[in-house]
Amino acid sequence: MDITWLTDRIAVGGGIWNAENMAKVAAAGVTHIIDMQIEFDDTALGAVHGIDVLWNPTDDDFEAKPAELFERGVEFARKALDGNDGRVFIHCAAGVHRAPMMALALLGSMGWDLDEAMDLIEERRPVADFAEVYVRSVEEYLAGFEH
């Protein structure tokens, strides 16, 4: 299964697609999933393992993303991380654009400097690619974010 841990509780990666892969995600201790892919909704697969899934479908179209997209994901992840045992897996189809973009928004909402957060994500997941329009969308979201 394509999972890259950014911290001990936040991971990014590629699509899950089937029950066998979801079982691997569950075995890795994931309790919550933010599914950024428009191509497939993981909700039913996650339910079998008691994993809460937020399907937050997003086109990887290199267009600006609305604040609401980040708001949904950040709120979901932060609630999961409020408890001591929540582990969040953020994924899209390939784990290159959409999942890293949402991870950047989450880390930024937690007080991380965006350049440092991007460095961490790219260091741990070298395939991650931050399109300028996506980074600007995250910056605009965080400018209105209330910690």
Secondary structure, 3 states (H helix, E strand, C coil): CCEEECCCCEEEECCCCCHHHHHHHHHCCCCEEEEEECCCCCHHHHHCCCCEEEEEEECCCCCCCCHHHHHHHHHHHHHHHHCCCCCEEEECCCCCCHHHHHHHHHHHHCCCCHHHHHHHHHHHCCCCCCCHHHHHHHHHHHHCCCC
